[in-house]
Amino acid sequence: MRHLAGLAAVALVSVLPVGTASEAARAYSFDRIASGLTGAVSVTSAPDDATTLYVTEQDGVIELVRDGSDAGPFLDIRDRVEVGDERGLLSVAFDPAYAQNHLFYVDYTGRGGDIHVVEYGSAGGVAVPSSARELLSIPHPWPNHNGGQLQFDRAGYLWVGTGDGGTDPAASGPSLGDPDNHAESRGSQLGKLLRIDPTRPGAAWQTVGVGLRNPWRFSFDRRTGDLWIGDVGAASYEEIDFRPAARVTKLATYGWSRFEGRVVYNPKVHLLSGAQVVAPIWEYSHSGGVSCAVVGGYVYRGAKVPSARGRYFFGDYCSGAVWTLQRVKNRAVVKKLLLRLPTLSAFGEDAKGELYAVTTNGDLYALR
């Protein structure tokens, strides 16, 4: 995700007000409801069916989970997936009309490391591997910063987040900061948010966001349509970006690699002209070696925890910390929960808006 490897502490740095940890900690917990999954990196459900969770495993398998038990594989494409570092099968998204058309989409790194977004069909409750139809293939030079999140918006467009191409793990200095300037370049699909209408014949990908380092996880608020992004940082800061629903289709730059968070990282980089500049709604420092990579989450819209409704949940991979964020009069109020989810890799929601989290240790949690 970051590189998802050690970096930082939870020295919370924000220009916006931060609430107390105890307030949120008293209200919420994440209960483990399943374990034994392998390298879990995403969790979701199909539309109109909250009884089955689909857990993406990095090695190339999507597992079915029902009532806390592994119900077997839904999809197995281990023969197509390059695994290692941040590469692998990274997420799945179901077409809003899945109950009728049985179409779903996966993001993975193929043999050689290229990014692939592929459509599949299902029959009898499992995927049909022979139905594969590739929608996107992007050359990717290094094994990190792959992005990998797939999401549908309220208009039925499929979105994907891509990292900036990564860096040589042995590199240092300027070569760590998108040296080929993929993120701010119109000519590259790396460091971007892209969207497409996947069922419209001849549809092409549209760039709606640039200047992203590694948007490992992003989501849409299922009630408002607002966009939330967790963009993994480089030298110092992790950031949360917010885009209101009325502006999500307007071209925006999130600043990388001129900025990391709100701080100038590389003054030689020019932001893409014609794109609205979006500053983080919140950031935190990872100096100190405890925290290292933000894990973007979801605004809770479920029914089981009424007091959590409207709160955006997110966390950090290395520290396992979890926070909530609320926008109050266009300001961020952030509260840290008194819990840890070690090796937290992703949050997810089911068809009813209930919130879950998974870890690369193989645990599945539910908000309670």
N, C-alpha and C positions, 0 to 999 in steps of 0.2 A: 504494500500500500504506500509505504513511504519511498522506498525501501521500508518494509515493516521490520525494523530492527532498531535496537536501542537508541534512544536519544534523550527523552526529556522529562522534566518534572512538571507538577501541576502548579507552577507559579502562575496563577491566573492573571493575565494581563489584558485589561479591557478599558476602553475609554467610556464604557457604559456601566450603569449600576449593576452590582451583583448582589443577589439575595443571600441569605444564610443557608448553610448546608442542612441544619437541623429541621428547618421548615419542610423541605422536600423529603428528607429522610423519614420523617414520621409517617408520611402518607403513602409511600410507594415501595414495592419490593419486586424483584424478579425471581420467580420460583423456577427451579429446574424441573422440566417436565419430560425430558428425554436425554439420554447420553449414549455414548458409543458410536456416534457419527464420526466420519473421517474427514478432517480438514474442512469443516463446515464454513462456508463463506457467504451464503445468503439463505433466506427463508421467505416464503410467500404462500399464498393459496390461489386457487383459480377463482375467477369471478363467480359469485352466487353459490359458492361451496366452501364454507369455513371448516368443514369436518376433516379435511385432508390438508396437511402442510407439505410443501415441497421444499426439501433442504438440498441446496447445491453443495456438492463436495468437490473440492479443488481438483481432485484427480480425474474428474470427468463423469461422475455419476450424480444423478438427481434422485434422492431417496424420498419415498412416501412415508409420512409419519401420521398415524391415526391413534388417538387416545394415548399418546405418549410412547407408542411402540412403532418400531420400524416395520413398515408393511411391504418392503421390497423396493427394487429400483423402478423408477418411472422412465429414465433414460440412461443409457450407458454408452458414452462416446469416448472411452479411454483410448481407443485406437487412433483418435483424431487430435487429441489434446496434448500439448507440450506442458509439462508440469515442472515446477521448480522456481525458487525465488517467489515472484509475484505472478507467475504464469499459471494458467490452468483454466478450468471451467469456472466462470466467475459470477454468473447470475442467470436467472430465467424470468421471463415476463409472459403472462398469458393475455392473448387477445381479449379485449372487452366482450367480444361475442364468442368466447371460447365454447360456451355451452352449445352453440349452433355450428360453428365452423371448425372447432377442435384444433385451432392453430395456437402455437406458442413459439417463443423466440429465446435463443440462448446467445450469450457472449462468451467466447473462449479464445485462448491463444493456441494457434495450430502448430504443427510441426515446423520448426523454424522460427516461431515466436510472433508471427503476424496476428493481428487482431481480426477476429471473425464474428459477424453477427449472422445467425442462420435461423431460418424458419423451419419448424417441424410441424407435422400433424400427429394426432393421437387417435387410437382406436381401442375400445375395450378398456379404457382407463390407463393405458400405457402408451409411450411414444412409439412412433413408427420411424425407425432410423432411416429407411430408404426414402422418406418423404422430404429429406433435407433440401432446402433452397437457400442459397447464400444471398444475403442482402448487402453485405459490406465486407471488404477485406482491406486492411491497412497494414503496410509494412511497418515493422516496429523494431528499431535497432538494438535495444537493450532489454534485459529481462525484468526491469522494474518500470513503474509508472504506466501501467496498462489501463487504468480506469476500470471499466468493466460493468458498470451498472446499466441495466435496462429498466425503463419505466414507460408506462402509457400515461398520456395526459388525458384531460377530460374530453378533448376533441377527437380522441382515437388515434393520435400520432404516437409512434414509438420513438423514444429518446434513448440515446446512448451517450455515456461520458467516456472520453478517451484521455489518457495521460499524455504528457509532453514528449514521449519517446524514451524517457529514462536517461540514465547516465551509466557510464562505466563504473562498477562498484569500487574500482581501485582509483578512481579519479579524485581530484581535490581542486580547490580554488574555483575559478570561473567555469570550469568544465562541468561543475555540478549543476549549474543553473540554466538548463535549456540552451546549450551553446549554439544549436542550429536555429534557435528562435522559432520553433514549431508553433508555440502557443499563440503568438501574436501575428502569425503569418496567414494570409488568406489562401495561400497555396498548399497548406498542409491540413490534414484532418486530425492531427495530433494536438492535444491540449485543448480540446473542444467539447461543446455540447452539440450534438447533431440530432435531427429528427426527420421522420419520414412517415408517410401514410403507407404502411406495408402491404395493404390489400388493393391499392390502386395501381393498375397496370401502368408501367412506365414511370412510376414515381421516383424522384431523385432525393438524395439526402440534402437537407438544408442546414446550414450552420447558424445556430442561434446563440452560441456562447463561445468566446475565445478567452485566452489568457488564463487557462487553468493548468495547474501543475499535475495534480493527480486527483480528480474528483471521484475518489474510490466509491463513495456512496452519496446519492442524491435522491430526492423524493418530491412528490407533489402532495400538498394538503388535499385530502379527498373531499373536504367540504368547500374550500375556497379556491382551489387550483393554484395556490401560491407555490413557488419553487424554493426548495431548501437544498443547499449543497455543503457537504463537508469536503474541503479541499486540503489535501495533505501538504504540509509545509516542508521547507528545506532546512535552512540554517537555524531558525529561531522560533517561528510561529506556525501554529495551526489555525485555520480559519473556518468560520461558518458564514456562508453567503446566502442572501435572501433576495428573491425577485417576486414582486407581486404579480398575481395572475394577469392583470391587465397589460403587463409588460413582458411576459415570458417569451413571446414570439419575436420581440424586438431584439436586434443584435446588441449584445452586451460584451464588454471585456471585464474580466475579473482581476486583471492587473499583472498576472505573472508573465514574464519574469522581471518586469520593471519593479514590481512590488512583491514583497512577501508579507501578507497581512496588510497593515497600513504603513509599513516601513519600506523605504527604497532599498531594493536588493541589487539591481543593476541599472544605474542611471543611463547607460548607453542604449537600453532597449526603449523603443518608442511604442506606445500603445496604438493599437489598430485604429486608424481614422474611420470615422463614421459609426463607431460602436460606443454606446453609452458606458461610462466607467462606473462600475459597481464596487464600492468598498465593502469590506466585511461588516456584517452586523455584530460579530463578536470574534475575538481571537484569544488564544492563550499561548503562553511560552512553553517550549519544551526544553529549555536549558536546564541541565541538572541530571538528565539521564533516566527519569522515571517515565514520563510520557513521551510519545514519539509520533503518533499518527492518529489524526482525528477520524472517527467513524461516524459519518453522517447518519441521521435517523429519520424519524417521522413525527409529524404532529398527531398526537393521540386523538382519535375520534370514536373510540369504542364505547361500550356500555358498562363493562365490568368495574371500571375505576372512574366514577364520575368526576372526582376532583382533579383528575389528570387531563380532562378534555381541554383541548386548545394548547397544551404544552408540547413543545418540540423536544424530543428525547434524542440525545447523542452521547458519544463516549470517546474513549481513547484505547487504542489497541494494546499498548505496552503497560500502561498503568491500570487498565480495566475500570477506570473511573467512568461514571455516568452522570450527566447533567440534564437539567431541563431548562428550556428557554421560553419565555413569553414576551411577545411584543406588547408593550404598554405605552400608548401615545408615541409610537414610532421609536421607542427605546427598548433595549433588551434587558430583561430581568432574568438573570441566570442563577440557578441553584444547583448545588452539587449534592448528590445522594450519598448517604453513608453506606456504600456497598461497593464491591468490586466484581467485575465479570472478567476474570483472567483470559487473555488472548481474545478479547471481544473482536469480532470481525464484521458483524453486520446486525442491523435491526431489520425487522420486516413486519408487515401487517397482513391479517387475513381478510376475507371478504366482508367481515363485519367491522373492520377497523380495530380489532384487538392487536396488541403490540407484542412482538417476540424479539428475542435476540439469540444469536448463535456465536459460538467460539470455535477457533481452529483446534481447540482441545476436544471438540466433538460434543459439546453440551448445547441443549436447546432450552431457552428460558421463556417464561411468559410474564408479562406485567400483571401484578396483582395489587 
